[in-house]
Amino acid sequence: MKHKLIKIIKSGIFKKIKNEESGTIVIIVALAMVVILGFAALVIDVGRVSVEKSQLQNAIDAACLAGAQDLPDTLAAKATAYEYIALNGYQNSDVSVPVFSNSNQTISITGSKNVEYTFAKILGFDSATIEPFAAATKEGLGAAFGYTLFSGSPSYTLSINGSNQHIKGNAHSNYKFSINGSNQTIIGSSEAVSQFSINGSNINISKICQGSSITINGSDINIGSQIISPASLVAMPDFSEIIKSQAEAAGQYYTVNKTFNGSNMTVDDSIYVDGNVTINGSNFIGKGCILATGNLTFNGSNLTNATGDAVCFYSKNGNITINGSSQGLCGIIYAPNGTITLNGSNQTVNGRVIGNKVLINGSNTRIIGGTNELLSVPASSVRLTK
């Protein structure tokens, strides 16, 4: 009887404790779920705010870049900026009135938009205000276009290799400059921010050779004069937005890779390709620009354009490669963020070769600088400054 009573008492006590624990767990789980759901809601809404800010930032970046092209005409720049705000799905009330500075060469815009929270309101948060800012400046074309041969990388050596390479005009490297091989000629000055080295025979630089140090090995090497001092670092401009606007206006904007094959092609209006461009034996007429956001590749032989014409071949983010032989181009080869490679033999560029990295291989390459080729690029560039 005694044992039975104890058993009943223990059973009742444990059951009560178990029931109390179950009730406590339910409360804890309920509270935890509220916190978890609250944080989840906050994360979702904060993510929405981040996306909204990024989209508005892109809109005012585009508006500033477009408006800057019209400077110093502030009325035209303001109208263009508002036009691009609308094209990107926003209203004038979502941005400030454009502010002009730097002798009306810079336009700045601040966005302002209230983003309502959806889920975070259960935690007492109603909304957030986003205020992205952008500024763009209109500048000259840049000192890089003052050179016939230019390499802009601060960590890559500009190398002239092979034999019988001929450069008419000044050459610059933002890092090291190396001339190797035989029968290499530069009619002009050559400069490097870092070391300058010459290895080979029958190498001629008609004017100044400049670098932080100059090393010469070989025979029959003739230099006008030497300056043992680092050359200045020179920046490369980005005028892709100007080309894009011109191409859109001319109906020459493409969103897929483009190939041009063996035919006469007039490039009086800018052509903008959001992708890669391949050119096979085409002949070019006119003064304009072909821009690819990706790679630009030339194949085959007899790729020419007339001496009186000038085309800028511009790779915004990719590389430019010229393969084959007996090719003649009049204009500018420009790859500010990529590598320009000249392969083959008997290639002539009547104009300028300007890239982040430049590699000249093969033989009998001629780069003849002038002034006519500058007609193929805008007289100014625009860039985001903030």
Secondary structure, DSSP 8 states (H G I E B T S, - for coil): -HHHHHHHHHHHHHHHHHHHHHHHHHHHHHHHHHHHHHHHHHHHHHHHHHHHHHHHHHHHHHHHHHHHTTTT-HHHHHHHHHHHHHHTT--GGGB---EEETTTTEEEEEB-EEEE-SSGGGGT--EEEE--EEEEEEEES-GGGG-SEEE--TTS-EEE-SB--EEES-EEESS-EEEEEEEEEEES-EEESSEEEEEEEEEEEEEEEEESEEEEEEEEEEEEEEEES----------HHHHHHHHHHHT-EESS-EEEESSEEE-SS-EEESS-EEEES-EEESEEEEEESS-EEEESS--EE-TT-EEEEEESSS-EEE-SBS-EEEEEEEEEEEEEEE-SBS-EEEEEEEEEEEEE-SB--EEE--SGGGGGS-SEEEEE--
